């Protein structure tokens, strides 16, 4: 009789004796010799107002990112070479004409894109990443804008060591360095928070967001890092051990970054999609 009552009470509160909450172990799986590719789109609209004068800059880039797995250690750490075979870029500033460059169609870039071709079709960086997504070592070979986009490590969110249930959250604190008028660099602490939202058909959906931990009263400094305050969604194929899609967005405004009558608004949309070949 007592067992029946216990069973009924557990049923009412949504739990059953002996049934543990399902947990998931998230791990990347690298295979030596393979090349993993993503289709990348990046849109950025920045509107700046200073002393009642407003200027808008719209940029768009579409590219392919290739990760060639050079080797894999016995512990699952992969050494990866990152490259961008091609890029299609556009920029519109105020009332000026639209500037474009598509490396698949043009040999000579237009003004403003002169340095892009030198970073295409070659190794941009060599990164060692363990099975949890932690960067063990990194060497960068180029520093252009397209490289900075291609080198983003968002496809390697660092996973928890332990198996986790749906609804579990974890975070990572890291610094960024912002140039100051004095010529020095100011260290700003940032925090990323991740949550395993659901697991369906072997695909883990992870939401994430970013915030500034360091107290900031200086609007000029904050204006330099609002492009890092992104939030988004990460889809991870647990069986294959790789990211299949990432979306992120920034929608931030800073007032008074250059005097009282000033404002900067930044809207960024970024997406990476795994190319199935």
Residue pairs with C-beta under 8 A, 6 or more apart in sequence:
6 17
7 16
7 17
10 16
10 17
21 165
22 165
22 166
23 162
23 163
23 164
23 165
24 163
24 164
24 165
24 166
24 196
24 199
24 204
24 238
25 162
25 163
26 132
26 159
26 160
26 164
26 196
26 204
26 236
26 238
27 76
27 131
27 132
27 159
27 238
27 241
28 76
28 78
28 129
28 130
28 131
28 132
28 133
28 156
28 159
28 241
28 242
29 76
29 131
29 240
29 241
29 242
30 69
30 72
30 76
30 77
30 78
30 80
30 129
30 131
30 241
31 69
31 72
32 69
32 70
32 71
32 72
32 78
33 69
34 68
34 69
35 66
35 67
35 68
35 69
36 66
36 67
36 69
36 242
36 274
37 64
37 65
37 66
37 67
37 274
37 275
37 277
38 64
38 65
38 155
38 243
38 272
38 273
38 274
38 275
39 62
39 64
39 272
39 273
39 275
40 61
40 62
40 63
40 64
40 65
40 149
40 150
40 270
40 271
40 272
41 60
41 61
41 62
41 269
41 270
41 271
42 59
42 60
42 61
42 62
42 149
42 268
42 269
42 270
42 271
43 58
43 59
43 60
43 268
43 269
43 270
44 57
44 58
44 59
44 60
44 227
44 266
44 267
44 268
45 56
45 57
45 58
45 59
45 266
45 267
45 268
46 56
46 57
46 264
46 265
46 266
46 267
47 54
47 55
47 56
47 57
47 263
47 264
47 265
48 54
48 55
48 56
48 57
48 262
48 263
48 264
48 265
49 261
49 262
49 263
49 264
50 258
50 259
50 261
50 262
51 259
51 261
51 262
52 261
55 93
55 94
56 93
56 94
57 91
57 92
57 93
57 94
58 90
58 91
58 92
58 93
59 89
59 90
59 91
59 92
60 89
60 90
60 91
61 87
61 88
61 89
61 90
61 146
61 149
62 87
62 88
62 89
63 84
63 86
63 87
63 88
63 146
63 149
63 150
64 84
64 85
64 86
64 275
65 82
65 83
65 84
65 150
65 272
66 82
66 83
66 84
66 85
67 80
67 81
67 82
67 155
68 80
68 81
68 83
69 78
69 79
69 80
70 78
70 79
70 80
70 81
70 126
71 78
71 79
72 78
72 79
73 79
75 130
75 131
76 130
76 131
77 128
77 129
77 130
77 131
77 136
78 128
78 129
78 130
79 126
79 127
79 128
80 126
80 127
80 128
80 129
81 123
81 125
81 126
82 123
82 124
82 125
82 126
82 127
82 150
82 151
83 121
83 122
83 123
83 124
83 150
84 119
84 120
84 121
84 124
84 146
84 147
84 150
85 120
85 121
86 102
86 103
86 104
86 120
86 121
87 101
87 102
87 103
87 116
87 120
87 146
88 100
88 101
88 102
88 103
88 104
89 100
89 101
89 102
89 113
89 116
89 146
90 98
90 99
90 100
90 101
91 98
91 99
91 100
91 112
92 98
92 99
99 110
99 111
99 112
99 113
100 110
101 109
101 110
101 113
101 116
103 109
103 116
103 117
103 120
109 116
109 117
115 144
115 145
116 144
116 145
116 146
118 142
118 144
119 142
119 144
119 146
119 147
119 150
120 146
122 141
122 142
123 141
124 140
124 141
124 142
124 147
124 150
124 151
125 138
125 139
125 140
125 141
125 142
125 147
125 151
126 138
126 139
126 141
127 135
127 137
127 138
127 139
127 153
128 135
128 136
128 137
128 138
129 135
129 136
129 156
130 136
131 241
132 158
132 159
132 160
132 161
133 156
133 157
133 158
133 159
134 158
135 153
135 156
140 147
140 151
154 234
154 246
154 248
154 272
155 242
155 243
155 246
155 272
156 243
157 194
157 206
157 208
157 234
157 236
157 243
158 172
160 168
160 170
164 170
164 196
165 196
166 196
166 197
166 198
166 199
167 195
167 196
167 197
168 195
168 196
169 193
169 194
169 195
169 196
170 193
170 194
171 191
171 192
171 193
171 194
172 191
172 192
172 194
173 189
173 190
173 191
173 213
174 189
174 190
174 192
175 187
175 188
175 189
175 190
176 187
176 188
176 190
176 225
176 228
177 185
177 186
177 187
177 188
178 185
178 186
178 188
178 221
178 224
178 225
179 185
179 186
179 224
180 186
180 221
186 221
187 214
188 212
188 214
188 216
188 221
188 225
189 212
189 213
189 214
190 210
190 211
190 212
190 213
190 225
190 228
191 210
191 211
191 212
191 213
192 208
192 209
192 210
193 208
193 209
193 210
193 211
194 206
194 207
194 208
194 234
195 206
195 207
195 208
196 204
196 205
196 206
197 205
197 206
197 207
197 233
198 204
198 205
199 205
199 238
202 237
202 238
202 239
203 235
203 236
203 237
203 238
203 244
204 235
204 236
204 238
205 233
205 234
205 235
206 233
206 234
206 235
206 236
207 231
207 232
207 233
207 234
208 231
208 232
208 233
208 234
209 230
209 231
210 228
210 229
210 230
210 231
211 229
212 222
212 225
212 229
216 222
219 254
219 255
219 256
219 257
220 257
220 258
222 254
222 257
223 254
223 257
223 264
226 250
226 252
226 253
226 254
226 264
226 266
227 250
227 252
227 266
227 268
228 250
229 250
229 252
230 248
230 249
230 250
230 268
230 270
231 248
231 249
231 250
232 246
232 247
232 248
232 249
232 270
233 245
233 246
233 247
234 243
234 245
234 246
235 243
235 244
235 245
235 246
236 242
236 243
236 244
237 243
237 244
242 274
243 272
243 274
244 273
244 274
245 271
245 272
245 273
245 274
246 270
246 271
246 272
247 269
247 270
247 271
248 268
248 269
248 270
248 271
249 267
249 268
249 269
249 270
250 266
250 267
250 268
251 266
251 267
251 268
252 265
252 266
253 263
253 264
253 265
253 266
254 263
254 264
255 262
255 263
256 262
256 263
257 263
257 264
